[in-house]
Amino acid sequence: MTFNKNDEILLTNDEIYRYSRHLLMPEVGITGQKKLKAASVLIIGTGGLGSPTALYLGAAGVGRIGLIDFDTVDESNLQRQIIHSTSSIGYPKLTSAKARLLDLNPFINIELHETMLSSANALEIINNYQIIIDGTDNFPTRYLLNDACVFLNKPLIYGSIFRFEGQISVFHSSIGPCYRCLFQEPPPHGLVPSCAEGGVFGVLPGVIGAMQATEAIKLIIGQGKPLIGRLMLYDALGLHFREVKVRKDPNCPVCGENPSIRELIDYEAFCGMPTAEHEITTEFDIVPEELKILLENNNEQIILIDVRERHEWEICHLEGANLVPLAEIPEHLNQFDPTKKYVIYCKIGKRSIEAAFLMQSAGLRVRHLRGGINAWSRQVDPRIPLY
């Protein structure tokens, strides 16, 4: 797989010394290092996966690295997003990442795209790079990236992490399967919790991100066997890898023999992301300040239901709340009193919406705390720890 014409690429004496451990290996050598210098890689996300991937590609001498992100650095990121630091808190992640990469290697070029990748801009941005690396954490962007890479014939290095488990593969529809060949449909919205809700082992993205960087370098220098047609599964607790074969699906809707998807679509809708008409209306929301007043007056005898997990309850909880994890709500529906008024809360408000839907459908009077217990901590009681 050839990406570069590097006949005119030269390495300075400083670069030769910097990359000397590469040059000593015949699989890389001067030729391979010139390929790396001439290469262009786009990394979507500078979070858990994007951090180690960008650092290793930058250190390896990939000449042009594009970064896409629109978030700012939060203190809770630093447990795993190692490209950022405490001094970067509150700054745009792209600003933080670029400064760290150029400090690591001043011989590379960093291009910033401070935007949310969408169907409107994906093709234009992706078309300017040779290899695309998925460092995202949501299904709409994963399917968007896959389809755009199929249409543009770009290799997509996929990575995914959750708690103690990770996945990685290389999708390149011209010579192997694409992401849709493996996962034709996304899981129902809300079934797979995000890292913000489910947590992630801090070193896990480092392992998967380093493997993504490895695959990119292999593709660039044309050495080794890329993970095309193979899905690698990693279990950090058991410290073992398992490989699953992935075959090209002739009925794949985007890369199959008779594709039904020929242009980028609305991926939020495709993945079942809730729209305004599907969310609980503001009539059922309650903001922290309003809940505080109701609890202080206690005129309505509000019953608080915490739908987080038991280990989250041990971190913090609201005084007087009852713990009923979201998964247990259905079996408790007949135990709730339809004459009472309930307020549901979770960490940031996503699980409480689902619980409120379930309870509302059972005829119960229920509201959900907008922003969850974290919003309560920020707006009402800072003694409650944020997590």
N, C-alpha and C positions, 0 to 999 in steps of 0.2 A: 504494500500500500504506500504509494509515493505522494507526498504532499508538497515538497519543495524542490525548486531548482536553485541549488545553493552554490553554483559555480563562482558567483561573484561575491559571496559572503566571505568576509575575512575576520579572523580572530586576532585581537590585539595581544601583545605580550601579557598585559594584565589579565585578559580573559583566559589565555592559555594557562597561566599560573592558577587562577581561580578554579578553573574546571579541570585541573590536571588529573584528578582521580578518575574523572570520566575518560580522559584522553588515554590513560594507561590501559583501558579495557578495549580490546580490538572490536567488540560489538558496538562500541560508541566511537571512540577515536576522534580524529579531527573531522572526519566526514559527518559523523553523527552529531557532534557538537555544533557544526555549521547548520545542520538541519534544525536543531533546537533553536538556534539564534534566528533562523528564518521563519520559524513557525509562529502561528497565531492561534490562541486558545481563548474561548469565551467561557467564563464561569458564572453561572446564574446563582447568586446568593453568596454572601461573605459571612455566613454563619458557621454552624458546626462542621459541615462538610466543606464548604468553600474555604474556610480558614486554612486547614492543613494542605488542601489541594493547591491553593494559590501559593503558599509558602514553599512547597516542594518544587512546584513548577518554576517559580521565580528563582529559587536557589539553583535549579538545574540549568538555568539560562534560556528558558523559552523567551524569545525576543519580544513578543507582543502578547500581552495578557489583557483581555477585556473583562471587566467586572460589572455585574448588574445587581443593584440593590437600591432600596429607597428607605431603609430603616435607620434608626440611630442606635448607638451602643447603649445597652442597659447593663446594670451591674449583674443581673442574673445571667447574662450571656457569657460572662468571663469564666464560668466553670468549664466551658468546652470550646468557646470560640477564640482560639489562642492567637489569632492574628491581631486581636484588640487588647487593650490594657486598661488599667484603672484610670489612667489619665485621659482615656478616650471616651469615658462615659458622657453621654449627652451629645456627642459629635456624630455626624453622619458616618455610617459604617464604611462607606467608600473612601472618605477622607482618611479614616484611621487605617484602612487596609492598604491604601496607596502609600502612605507614609512608611508603614512597616515594611512593605515590599521593596521600596526604593532604598530603605536603610539596609535591608538584607542584601540587595543586589542593585547597584546604581547603573548597571549595564543593560537593563531591560526597560521596556516601555509599557506603561500601565494606562489603559484607556477606561474611562469611567462612564457608565450609563446609569444615571440616577433616575430610574423610572421603574414602573411596574411593567413587566413583560406582558404583552397582550396580543390579541389577534391583529391589532392595527399596526404594531411596530415590530413583531417578532421576525418576520421574514427579512426586513431591511437590516436589522441588527445582526441576526445570525449569519446572513450571507457574507458578512465581512470577515468571518473567521473560519479556520479549517476544522477545528475540533470543538465540540460543545460539551460542557460538563454540567450535569444537573446537580446542583447543591440545594435544591428547594425542599420544602416540607409540606407541599399541598398537591392534591391530585389535579386540579385544573391546569396548573403550570406544567406538570409532568406530561399531560396529554398534549398540551399546546407545544411543548418542546419536541415531543416525539413527532407530531404531524409536520411541524415546520422542518425538522431535520430530514424526514422522508421526502418532502417536496423539494428540498434543496440538496438532497443526496449528501448529507453531512453525518459523520459518525457522532453518536450521542453516548457519552459515558454516564451511566445511570448509577446513582447511589441512594440508599434509603436507610434510615436508622430509627429504632424505637426501643426504648428502655435498654435491654442488653443485647439486642439482635440487630444485625445489619445485612444489607444486600448490595450486590454490585454486579453490573453486567455492561457489555458494550453492544449497543444497537446500531446496526448499519444495514438498512433495508436493501441496498444494492448487492450485498453479499451474504446477508443473514436476516434474522428476524428483527422486527421492531418491537417497541414496548407494547403495542396493542396486540401483537401476536401472543404475548404472554398474559397480558391483562386487557382483554378486549373491552370490558366494562369496569368502571370504578366501583368501589364498595359503596353501599348506601351512606349518604351524608351522616356524619356523627358516629358511625360504627368504629372508625379508627381514630382514637384521640390524638391530638397533636402532642408534640414534646412539651408544650406549655402545660398541658393537662396530664399527660401520662408519664412525663419525665424521661430522662435519657442519661445513661451512664457516661460520665464526663469524658473518658478516654475512647469510647466507642467511635465517635465521628473522626477521631484521629486515625484510627485503624482503617476505616472505610475511605476516608479522604485521601490517605496516603496511597491506598490501592487505586483510587481513581487517578491520582497523579501518575502512578506507575503505568497504568493502561495508556494514558495520554502520551507519555514518553516513549513507550513501546511502539505506538502507532507512528509517532513522528520519525523515529530513527529506523523503523522497519525491522525491528528485531523481536524475537519471541513469538508467543502464541497469544493473541488478544482474546479477551473474554467474549468474543462474538459467538452466539449460539450457546452460551453457557451462563447460568445464573449462579453466582457464588453466595452462599448463605453462611453467615458468621454468628456464632454464639459465644459471647464474651465470657459468660459464667462457666460454660463447659470448656472454653477455649478450644473450639474445634470448628472446622470448615466443612461444608457439604456442598457438592456441586450438582446442579440440576441442568439437564440438557433442555435447551429451548429451540424448537423448530419453527421455521417460517410457516405461517398459516396461510394456505392458498386462499382462504376465505376472509383474510384480514380486511377490514373495511377501509384501510388506508394504504397498505402495501401489497395487498393480495392481487389475484389475477383479474378480478373485476371490482376495483375499489368503489365504494359508495361515497367516500369522503374525498373530495378533490380540492378542497380549499379549507382554510382555517375557519373554525366554527365558534360558537359561543360556549366556551369550556366551563364557565360557571354553571350554566344551565345544564350542560351535558353531565356534570358531576353532581347535579342535584343540590347545588348550594342554595340555601334559602333566599328568596327574594322578599321584597317588602310585603307582598300580599300573603306570603306563607309564614311570616314571623308573627309572634304574639303582638297584638297592637299595643300602643302605649297605655291603653286602658288597663292592661295587665302588668305593665312594668311598675316597679317602685324603685325610686332612687334612694341612696343611703340616708340622706337628710330626712326624707319623708318617713322612712322606716324608723329612724331614731325618735321622731316625734310621736309616732304611733306607739312605740314600745314604752316611751316615758309616760304617756298618758294612760296607756293600757285600756283605753275605752272599748276597743274592738276585740280585746283578748286574742291577739294574734298568736298563732302557733308557728314557730320557726322550724323548718325542715332543712337539714343539711344533707345534700345528696352527693357529697364527696366520698372518697374511700376512707377506711378506718385509719390508715397511717397518715392521711392528711388531717383528719380530725385531731390527731395527737400533736400536730404542728401548731394549730390554733383553731378556735371555733368561737361562735357567738354564744354568750351566756344565755342559758335557757333553751338552746336549740336541741332538737332531736335528730340523731343520726340515722338516716335511711339512705344508703348508697343507691345511686341511680338504677343499677341493675336489679335492686330489690323492690323498687317502687311498684311494678306490676303486681307482685304477690301481696302487697300491703294495701292495695286500693280499697278493698272491702273493709279495711280496718280504720280508714279515715272517716271522720265525722262530717257529713255533708252540711251540718248546721254551723260548723266552725269556719274560720277564715285562716288560710295558710299563706305563709310567705316562704318561698323556696330559694335557697342560695347554694352556690358552689364556689369554685375558685374565681372564675372570671365571667361567669354568666351563661356559658354555653350549655352545660349539663342541666342547669336549672330550667332553661327554656324547654328542653326535652321533657323533663319531669313535669313541668307545668302543663305541657300539652297533654301528657298522659292523665294527669289528675283532672284537668278541665274536661277531657273527654268522658271521664267517669262522673261528671256532674258536681265536682267539688269547686268550691270558691277558692281561687288560688291566684297569687301574684308572684312574680319572680324578681329577685334583687338584681337590678341592672349593674353589671360590672363585678358581681360576686363579692366575696369577702375581701378581695384585694381593694376593690373600690371603697368598701366600708373602712378599711385601714387608712386609705389615703384621705378620705373625706370626713370621717367621723372619729375614729379611734386609732391613732397611730401606735398605740400600745400593741395592737394586733400586728404580728409580723407579716411582712410581704413575703411571698415565696413564688 
